[in-house]
Amino acid sequence: MKQIALDIGLSVGPSLANFFIGPNSAVLAHLAQWLNAQATGNSSQPVPTYLWGPQGSGKSHLLRAVREGLRAQGARVGWLDSGVLDAPEFDERWAAVLMDDVDRYTSAQQHTAFNWFVRAQTVQRPVLAAGATAPVDLPLRDDLRTRLGWGHVLGLQLLNEPERRAVLRQAADARGVFLGDEVMDFMLTRFARDLGSLMELLELLDGYSLQTQRAITVPLIKSMMDNS
C-alpha cells in the first residue's frame, strides 16, 4: 500500500509512559532508571546500554522516548541513526549519545559512531544504542561492535497478538479514535503485523478519517487502499 498525502491528525510522541510493556518490563525499568540518573546527576561513571530485538519490538520508540525525556530536562543529545548522512562533530555539551539502527550503518556512520563512543567515554557521557541483533552478530567494524557489547545488553521481545491489540486500542484512544473489533481483525490479518507498521497504518487511517469525515471502518480502509 502506497502512502497517501494526508493532513495527519495530531500524533502522540514517544515516551516511556506510552510504551506498552508486554514482556519487556526489565528493559523499561532499566531505561527509567537510566533517565532518572541523568536528571539527578547520578551517572558520573556511565556504562553504555545496548538494546536489540526484531523489527517492531520497540527499540526506536524507546530511544526516541529517552531523547524526549532528556530534552524535557533541558539537555542536549547527540543522535545518530541510519538516515543521518551528515552527522555533526561530537559536542561536549551533549548530555548523552543515542545511536539507533546501528546494524544498518554505512562505513562513514560507523566511523562517526566509533568517534562519538570514544569521546563520550572520555568525558563520561552515557551511550544508549539499539540494533536488530545481539552485538556479536552486528555487521560492524570490530572496535565498534566490541564497545557496543561491553556494557548493559538488553533484548526486546515482540508482543503477542492480544498485546498488539491492546497497543492499537491504547494508541487509538490517545487519538480519540474508535477501533471496532472488526477493524482490528482486518488490520491484523491484512497488513504487516509488526507494531511499527501497525502504528503507521493507524496514523494513515486517522488522517484519512479526518479528511473524509468518516469513522474508521473496514469499508473506509478499503476506500483508502483503493485511493492509494
Backbone bond lengths (Angstrom), bond angles and torsions (degrees), N, CA, C in turn:
res aa  C-N    CA-C-N  psi(-1)  N-CA   C-N-CA  omega(-1)  CA-C   N-CA-C  phi
1 M - - - 1.458 - - 1.523 109.67 -
2 K 1.328 117.53 125.88 1.453 121.82 177.96 1.518 109.69 -75.37
3 Q 1.321 114.86 154.19 1.457 118.27 174.75 1.523 109.48 -78.76
4 I 1.309 115.49 148.31 1.455 121.99 -176.96 1.518 108.77 -110.98
5 A 1.327 116.61 145.01 1.458 119.99 176.43 1.513 108.15 -75.33
6 L 1.316 116.67 109.18 1.458 121.41 -175.71 1.512 110.43 -132.77
7 D 1.327 115.78 157.34 1.454 120.90 168.13 1.521 106.76 -84.00
8 I 1.311 116.22 96.02 1.457 120.21 -175.11 1.517 109.82 -74.12
9 G 1.340 116.34 140.68 1.461 121.12 177.47 1.507 111.12 -69.69
10 L 1.300 116.53 170.54 1.451 121.43 -179.77 1.526 110.22 -63.25
11 S 1.314 116.99 125.98 1.455 120.65 179.55 1.525 109.41 -99.04
12 V 1.311 114.59 157.17 1.454 120.39 178.53 1.512 108.59 -91.29
13 G 1.321 117.24 123.00 1.450 120.53 -176.85 1.517 111.89 -68.78
14 P 1.333 116.49 158.71 1.458 120.20 -179.55 1.524 112.18 -68.48
15 S 1.319 115.99 138.11 1.456 121.88 175.17 1.519 107.55 -149.38
16 L 1.316 116.16 163.84 1.463 119.00 174.95 1.519 110.14 -66.36
17 A 1.331 116.39 -30.90 1.460 120.32 -177.66 1.524 112.08 -68.32
18 N 1.348 118.06 -34.02 1.464 118.50 -178.12 1.526 112.44 -100.52
19 F 1.336 116.46 17.09 1.463 120.47 171.17 1.523 108.23 -84.72
20 F 1.326 116.94 123.22 1.462 119.94 -179.61 1.525 108.18 -77.39
21 I 1.328 116.50 118.05 1.458 121.34 -167.30 1.531 112.56 -66.92
22 G 1.328 117.02 -50.34 1.459 119.19 -175.59 1.517 110.83 53.00
23 P 1.351 117.53 -129.81 1.462 120.61 -178.76 1.531 113.89 -85.93
24 N 1.342 117.21 11.85 1.468 120.61 -171.11 1.527 113.35 -111.82
25 S 1.320 117.04 34.11 1.466 120.64 -176.55 1.528 112.03 -63.84
26 A 1.329 117.81 -35.97 1.470 120.19 -178.52 1.519 110.81 -65.82
27 V 1.338 117.14 -38.82 1.462 120.90 178.90 1.527 110.31 -65.79
28 L 1.323 116.24 -44.94 1.463 119.97 -179.57 1.523 110.87 -63.16
29 A 1.318 117.49 -41.72 1.465 121.05 179.44 1.528 110.56 -62.93
30 H 1.332 116.79 -40.40 1.466 120.54 178.94 1.523 110.87 -62.30
31 L 1.331 116.89 -44.88 1.463 120.00 -177.79 1.527 111.54 -69.69
32 A 1.327 117.26 -35.91 1.464 119.71 176.44 1.526 110.04 -62.60
33 Q 1.319 116.34 -42.03 1.464 120.47 177.58 1.520 110.54 -66.33
34 W 1.333 116.10 -39.61 1.467 122.68 178.86 1.530 110.08 -60.03
35 L 1.343 116.05 -47.36 1.460 120.12 -178.17 1.522 110.75 -67.64
36 N 1.317 117.26 -37.63 1.456 120.94 178.13 1.530 110.91 -64.72
37 A 1.337 116.43 -36.35 1.461 119.95 178.91 1.527 111.22 -63.37
38 Q 1.342 116.39 -36.09 1.466 119.21 177.64 1.526 110.67 -67.93
39 A 1.340 115.66 -38.43 1.468 120.14 -177.85 1.522 111.83 -68.47
40 T 1.330 116.41 -34.42 1.463 120.62 -175.79 1.525 113.17 -97.85
41 G 1.336 115.90 -2.01 1.460 119.09 179.38 1.510 113.92 71.90
42 N 1.333 116.97 28.14 1.463 120.69 -179.07 1.528 112.75 -102.26
43 S 1.318 117.24 33.16 1.466 120.77 -178.78 1.532 110.44 -125.62
44 S 1.333 116.37 47.95 1.463 120.80 -175.12 1.525 112.58 -66.71
45 Q 1.336 118.21 -25.77 1.460 121.81 177.00 1.535 108.22 -127.50
46 P 1.321 116.44 73.17 1.461 120.23 -171.92 1.529 113.10 -69.19
47 V 1.311 115.17 139.69 1.460 122.40 174.13 1.519 107.13 -104.61
48 P 1.328 119.31 132.41 1.465 119.99 -178.48 1.521 112.19 -64.05
49 T 1.324 115.13 153.21 1.457 122.09 177.22 1.519 108.82 -124.26
50 Y 1.331 115.93 134.58 1.457 121.14 178.68 1.524 109.42 -125.59
51 L 1.341 116.05 126.31 1.462 122.46 177.51 1.527 109.43 -104.74
52 W 1.320 117.08 138.58 1.452 118.33 175.85 1.521 110.44 -142.30
53 G 1.327 115.09 153.32 1.451 120.98 -179.83 1.511 109.92 169.55
54 P 1.328 117.24 168.45 1.464 120.59 -178.34 1.515 112.60 -69.24
55 Q 1.327 115.56 166.76 1.461 121.23 176.40 1.521 109.79 -56.04
56 G 1.325 115.62 134.79 1.456 120.23 178.85 1.509 114.53 89.75
57 S 1.338 117.67 3.06 1.463 119.93 -179.16 1.526 112.65 -85.26
58 G 1.335 117.53 -10.16 1.465 119.99 173.88 1.510 115.83 106.60
59 K 1.327 118.23 11.70 1.468 120.52 -177.49 1.524 112.15 -59.90
60 S 1.328 116.19 -51.19 1.467 119.60 -177.21 1.521 111.37 -65.93
61 H 1.328 116.90 -38.05 1.467 120.05 175.99 1.522 110.04 -56.22
62 L 1.331 116.45 -46.75 1.463 119.96 -176.61 1.522 111.64 -67.09
63 L 1.331 117.53 -41.19 1.462 119.07 178.68 1.525 111.11 -64.70
64 R 1.315 116.49 -41.79 1.464 119.07 178.82 1.527 111.14 -68.62
65 A 1.324 116.38 -33.43 1.466 119.87 176.73 1.523 110.21 -63.96
66 V 1.328 116.99 -42.58 1.459 120.52 177.51 1.526 110.51 -64.23
67 R 1.335 116.00 -41.70 1.472 119.26 178.46 1.524 110.58 -59.15
68 E 1.343 117.12 -45.33 1.460 119.83 179.60 1.525 111.28 -66.81
69 G 1.337 116.13 -35.63 1.459 119.33 176.66 1.514 112.40 -63.21
70 L 1.315 116.66 -41.20 1.469 120.56 177.83 1.529 110.95 -67.27
71 R 1.308 116.07 -41.61 1.464 119.00 178.86 1.516 111.11 -63.51
72 A 1.335 116.67 -35.50 1.464 120.44 177.61 1.521 111.14 -65.14
73 Q 1.331 116.82 -24.40 1.460 121.39 175.99 1.532 111.95 -83.04
74 G 1.345 115.55 -2.46 1.460 120.24 -178.35 1.511 112.98 87.03
75 A 1.333 117.35 14.17 1.459 121.47 -176.68 1.529 111.14 -93.98
76 R 1.322 115.25 152.77 1.453 121.60 172.90 1.521 108.23 -102.30
77 V 1.321 116.72 147.91 1.463 120.17 -177.68 1.524 110.23 -133.64
78 G 1.319 115.23 154.52 1.454 121.08 169.82 1.518 108.57 -92.27
79 W 1.318 117.07 128.72 1.461 121.18 -177.56 1.529 109.49 -125.52
80 L 1.337 115.06 130.14 1.457 120.28 177.11 1.528 108.76 -138.11
81 D 1.331 115.77 125.97 1.459 120.07 170.45 1.527 107.75 -135.38
82 S 1.324 116.62 179.36 1.465 119.61 -173.03 1.519 112.84 -67.59
83 G 1.331 117.93 -13.44 1.454 120.95 178.44 1.524 113.82 -90.60
84 V 1.333 117.23 -7.26 1.475 120.80 179.89 1.521 108.36 -85.79
85 L 1.325 116.80 108.33 1.462 120.63 -175.52 1.525 113.38 -97.96
86 D 1.314 116.56 -15.47 1.467 120.41 -178.82 1.527 108.22 -132.80
87 A 1.321 116.15 74.79 1.465 121.18 -175.18 1.531 110.76 -74.34
88 P 1.323 116.88 145.33 1.467 120.28 178.46 1.527 111.10 -76.37
89 E 1.305 115.89 169.16 1.463 120.76 172.79 1.530 109.21 -69.89
90 F 1.303 116.40 154.55 1.460 120.50 176.94 1.524 109.85 -58.01
91 D 1.318 115.63 138.16 1.462 121.98 -177.55 1.531 108.15 -120.06
92 E 1.309 116.97 120.36 1.462 120.75 -178.19 1.528 112.97 -67.25
93 R 1.321 116.81 -9.72 1.467 119.41 176.07 1.531 111.62 -81.48
94 W 1.332 116.88 -10.70 1.453 119.37 176.68 1.524 110.41 -65.00
95 A 1.318 115.44 139.67 1.461 120.21 176.44 1.519 111.54 -83.65
96 A 1.331 117.00 -22.23 1.461 121.30 -178.35 1.522 108.86 -162.75
97 V 1.325 114.97 163.64 1.462 122.40 174.12 1.521 108.08 -117.09
98 L 1.336 116.06 126.90 1.459 122.20 179.74 1.527 108.88 -119.04
99 M 1.334 116.54 128.88 1.462 120.70 -176.29 1.526 109.74 -131.63
100 D 1.325 116.64 115.69 1.467 122.05 -178.21 1.525 110.05 -107.77
101 D 1.332 116.45 159.10 1.479 122.86 176.05 1.526 112.04 57.87
102 V 1.313 119.25 35.36 1.467 120.11 -172.82 1.524 112.41 -60.45
103 D 1.330 117.74 -27.10 1.462 120.41 -179.65 1.524 112.26 -68.85
104 R 1.336 117.11 -11.91 1.467 121.63 -178.01 1.530 112.25 -109.47
105 Y 1.315 117.96 10.84 1.464 120.85 -177.36 1.534 111.46 -69.14
106 T 1.319 114.95 139.94 1.461 121.07 170.77 1.528 109.10 -75.06
107 S 1.331 116.41 174.00 1.463 120.28 177.40 1.521 111.30 -59.12
108 A 1.337 115.93 -40.70 1.470 119.85 179.90 1.526 110.51 -66.36
109 Q 1.325 117.38 -41.10 1.470 120.40 178.70 1.524 111.32 -67.31
110 Q 1.327 117.03 -35.64 1.465 119.71 175.83 1.528 110.90 -64.11
111 H 1.307 116.59 -38.35 1.473 120.30 177.03 1.532 109.94 -62.46
112 T 1.341 116.11 -44.85 1.469 120.21 178.51 1.523 110.54 -62.91
113 A 1.340 116.49 -45.33 1.462 120.56 -177.97 1.530 111.05 -61.69
114 F 1.315 116.87 -42.09 1.465 120.11 179.41 1.526 110.26 -64.29
115 N 1.324 116.22 -43.89 1.461 120.39 179.40 1.519 111.16 -62.21
116 W 1.330 116.65 -45.48 1.462 120.26 179.04 1.520 110.77 -62.41
117 F 1.334 116.46 -41.18 1.462 120.71 -178.24 1.518 110.23 -61.62
118 V 1.327 116.92 -48.88 1.461 120.92 -178.91 1.519 110.91 -63.07
119 R 1.336 116.82 -45.06 1.462 120.10 -179.81 1.526 110.83 -64.77
120 A 1.326 117.27 -39.92 1.462 120.84 179.30 1.522 110.95 -61.69
121 Q 1.320 116.75 -42.92 1.453 119.66 179.12 1.530 111.39 -67.39
122 T 1.314 116.67 -35.13 1.464 120.63 179.60 1.518 111.80 -62.75
123 V 1.341 115.99 -40.93 1.471 119.82 -178.49 1.526 111.65 -100.94
124 Q 1.335 115.88 13.19 1.468 123.24 174.75 1.533 112.47 58.36
125 R 1.332 114.20 54.83 1.455 121.13 171.87 1.532 108.25 -109.52
126 P 1.311 118.53 138.84 1.467 120.45 -179.22 1.523 112.18 -71.26
127 V 1.323 115.33 149.39 1.462 122.58 175.56 1.522 108.28 -118.73
128 L 1.324 116.12 129.99 1.458 122.55 175.05 1.521 106.92 -125.45
129 A 1.343 116.26 121.51 1.462 120.83 -175.97 1.513 110.19 -131.74
130 A 1.341 115.62 163.34 1.463 120.51 179.95 1.523 110.28 -148.56
131 G 1.327 114.76 146.77 1.460 121.20 177.76 1.514 110.63 -155.82
132 A 1.320 115.66 176.43 1.458 120.91 -173.91 1.516 114.04 -81.12
133 T 1.338 117.28 -19.96 1.457 120.23 -176.04 1.528 110.64 -130.08
134 A 1.322 115.02 168.00 1.458 120.05 173.05 1.532 108.97 -61.93
135 P 1.331 117.94 153.90 1.460 120.32 -175.51 1.528 114.49 -52.42
136 V 1.321 117.85 -40.47 1.461 120.84 -176.14 1.528 112.24 -61.72
137 D 1.344 117.43 -23.68 1.469 121.46 -177.52 1.525 113.55 -100.68
138 L 1.319 117.99 2.10 1.460 120.26 -178.18 1.527 110.86 -68.66
139 P 1.340 117.86 134.75 1.468 121.47 178.82 1.527 111.23 -82.53
140 L 1.331 115.90 61.33 1.461 122.42 -175.19 1.522 110.76 -125.05
141 R 1.310 116.10 166.16 1.461 120.71 174.23 1.525 109.24 -59.59
142 D 1.315 115.62 147.32 1.463 120.92 -171.13 1.520 113.45 -58.38
143 D 1.343 117.20 -42.90 1.460 118.92 -175.17 1.527 112.05 -66.67
144 L 1.328 117.70 -33.43 1.466 120.90 177.52 1.527 110.26 -75.05
145 R 1.325 116.78 -44.61 1.466 120.24 -179.67 1.531 110.84 -60.14
146 T 1.313 116.74 -40.48 1.463 120.64 179.51 1.517 111.59 -63.61
147 R 1.316 116.21 -43.43 1.468 119.70 -179.01 1.525 111.81 -67.21
148 L 1.325 117.25 -36.63 1.459 119.85 178.65 1.523 111.59 -64.98
149 G 1.330 116.68 -24.80 1.452 119.43 -175.20 1.507 116.34 -99.89
150 W 1.330 118.61 0.95 1.467 117.91 -172.85 1.521 114.26 -90.90
151 G 1.311 117.90 -6.91 1.462 120.63 179.58 1.518 111.91 -105.18
152 H 1.327 115.95 -138.73 1.466 121.15 176.99 1.532 108.82 -77.31
153 V 1.312 117.03 124.29 1.467 122.20 177.26 1.526 107.75 -117.83
154 L 1.344 116.26 117.11 1.459 121.68 -173.29 1.523 110.54 -124.66
155 G 1.325 116.60 126.49 1.455 121.13 179.41 1.512 112.24 -94.22
156 L 1.324 115.88 140.85 1.460 122.95 177.11 1.525 109.71 -105.77
157 Q 1.320 116.03 142.20 1.463 121.56 178.59 1.522 110.15 -110.01
158 L 1.322 115.01 147.90 1.456 120.09 175.86 1.533 110.79 -68.62
159 L 1.318 115.44 150.70 1.456 120.42 175.39 1.529 109.85 -76.49
160 N 1.317 116.36 150.11 1.458 119.67 173.07 1.535 108.93 -81.19
161 E 1.329 117.66 177.28 1.466 119.84 -174.06 1.529 113.39 -62.23
162 P 1.334 119.96 -46.43 1.469 118.09 177.37 1.531 112.54 -58.29
163 E 1.340 116.44 -36.05 1.462 119.73 178.95 1.526 110.62 -70.01
164 R 1.343 117.74 -38.71 1.466 119.70 176.68 1.520 111.09 -62.84
165 R 1.335 116.02 -39.44 1.459 119.65 177.46 1.534 110.43 -62.36
166 A 1.323 115.99 -41.06 1.465 119.79 179.82 1.524 110.72 -64.26
167 V 1.334 117.28 -38.54 1.466 120.74 178.39 1.525 110.48 -65.41
168 L 1.320 116.46 -45.49 1.462 119.85 177.99 1.527 111.02 -58.72
169 R 1.324 115.78 -43.97 1.459 120.21 179.64 1.532 110.43 -62.51
170 Q 1.326 116.62 -43.97 1.463 120.89 -179.84 1.516 111.06 -63.34
171 A 1.359 116.74 -44.85 1.460 120.50 -179.31 1.522 111.17 -66.34
172 A 1.333 116.90 -38.84 1.465 120.28 178.56 1.530 110.91 -66.34
173 D 1.325 116.45 -43.15 1.467 120.07 178.76 1.522 110.82 -60.30
174 A 1.342 116.29 -39.17 1.468 120.06 179.92 1.527 111.52 -63.41
175 R 1.324 116.44 -27.47 1.470 121.39 178.62 1.532 112.12 -90.39
176 G 1.342 117.15 -6.29 1.450 120.10 -174.88 1.512 112.71 75.32
177 V 1.347 115.65 29.61 1.461 122.16 -176.98 1.520 108.97 -111.88
178 F 1.331 116.65 137.48 1.463 120.69 176.48 1.519 109.70 -99.00
179 L 1.333 116.41 127.35 1.458 122.24 174.27 1.522 108.60 -114.71
180 G 1.321 116.94 111.95 1.457 120.48 176.91 1.519 111.08 -73.06
181 D 1.323 115.73 165.87 1.463 120.08 -179.15 1.522 111.87 -61.27
182 E 1.329 116.73 -36.06 1.465 119.77 179.35 1.527 110.87 -64.04
183 V 1.324 116.10 -40.04 1.468 120.75 177.93 1.516 110.46 -65.73
184 M 1.323 116.35 -43.67 1.461 120.23 179.54 1.526 110.54 -61.02
185 D 1.346 116.47 -43.61 1.467 120.39 178.98 1.527 110.34 -60.14
186 F 1.318 116.20 -42.77 1.462 121.23 -178.73 1.525 110.80 -64.33
187 M 1.321 116.91 -44.77 1.462 121.23 -179.65 1.526 111.71 -62.14
188 L 1.333 116.20 -39.17 1.458 120.71 -174.37 1.525 112.93 -82.77
189 T 1.330 117.41 -14.09 1.467 119.26 179.97 1.525 113.04 -107.83
190 R 1.329 118.38 -20.87 1.468 121.05 -174.65 1.529 113.83 -107.21
191 F 1.317 117.84 -8.85 1.463 120.46 -176.28 1.525 109.90 -130.25
192 A 1.330 115.10 170.62 1.461 120.04 176.54 1.523 109.28 -55.91
193 R 1.329 116.70 137.38 1.459 121.09 -170.36 1.525 113.29 -95.97
194 D 1.343 118.09 -5.06 1.461 117.48 178.38 1.515 109.52 -70.29
195 L 1.329 115.95 152.64 1.459 121.20 -170.35 1.521 112.64 -63.58
196 G 1.328 117.08 -38.24 1.458 119.79 179.82 1.523 111.73 -60.39
197 S 1.341 116.70 -45.16 1.470 120.81 179.16 1.517 110.99 -65.35
198 L 1.321 117.66 -39.12 1.460 120.75 179.65 1.532 111.15 -65.18
199 M 1.340 117.16 -38.01 1.457 119.73 178.23 1.530 111.09 -67.47
200 E 1.333 116.82 -38.28 1.464 120.02 176.49 1.518 110.52 -64.47
201 L 1.336 116.36 -40.21 1.454 120.45 178.30 1.528 110.97 -63.43
202 L 1.325 116.68 -43.37 1.463 120.32 178.32 1.522 110.74 -60.35
203 E 1.320 116.92 -40.56 1.464 120.26 179.63 1.529 110.71 -63.85
204 L 1.343 116.37 -42.88 1.463 119.35 177.28 1.531 111.64 -63.74
205 L 1.327 116.58 -42.54 1.460 120.33 179.78 1.525 111.67 -63.63
206 D 1.325 115.85 -40.90 1.462 120.05 178.37 1.525 110.25 -61.05
207 G 1.325 116.23 -45.19 1.459 120.08 179.27 1.518 112.76 -64.55
208 Y 1.328 115.88 -43.24 1.468 119.94 -179.56 1.528 110.52 -67.29
209 S 1.322 116.53 -36.73 1.460 120.71 177.27 1.525 110.88 -62.90
210 L 1.333 116.69 -43.19 1.463 120.40 178.34 1.522 111.19 -65.55
211 Q 1.327 115.41 -39.99 1.471 119.89 -178.37 1.516 112.00 -65.72
212 T 1.323 116.43 -39.90 1.465 120.86 -176.57 1.518 113.41 -94.50
213 Q 1.356 116.04 -6.52 1.464 120.69 -178.58 1.528 111.70 57.86
214 R 1.334 115.36 40.82 1.461 121.59 178.47 1.522 109.33 -126.69
215 A 1.321 115.96 149.68 1.459 120.37 175.43 1.523 109.90 -69.47
216 I 1.325 115.63 157.67 1.458 120.05 179.60 1.530 109.00 -79.48
217 T 1.324 114.64 111.28 1.458 122.42 178.62 1.522 107.55 -132.85
218 V 1.326 116.80 172.46 1.461 120.11 176.50 1.535 110.71 -61.82
219 P 1.345 120.13 -43.49 1.471 118.74 175.46 1.530 113.26 -58.92
220 L 1.334 117.49 -36.18 1.462 119.65 178.00 1.528 110.15 -64.69
221 I 1.332 117.08 -41.92 1.464 120.32 178.75 1.524 110.44 -61.13
222 K 1.341 116.05 -43.79 1.462 119.72 179.34 1.512 111.15 -64.79
223 S 1.330 116.56 -36.95 1.459 120.26 177.25 1.528 110.63 -64.12
224 M 1.328 116.70 -42.40 1.461 119.99 178.60 1.516 110.35 -62.55
225 M 1.334 117.27 -41.07 1.457 121.14 178.90 1.527 110.90 -63.97
226 D 1.333 116.62 -39.59 1.463 120.32 -179.63 1.520 111.51 -66.88
227 N 1.327 117.08 -28.15 1.477 120.95 -177.68 1.521 112.79 -97.59
228 S 1.313 116.30 8.17 1.472 119.06 -179.69 1.513 111.18 -84.18
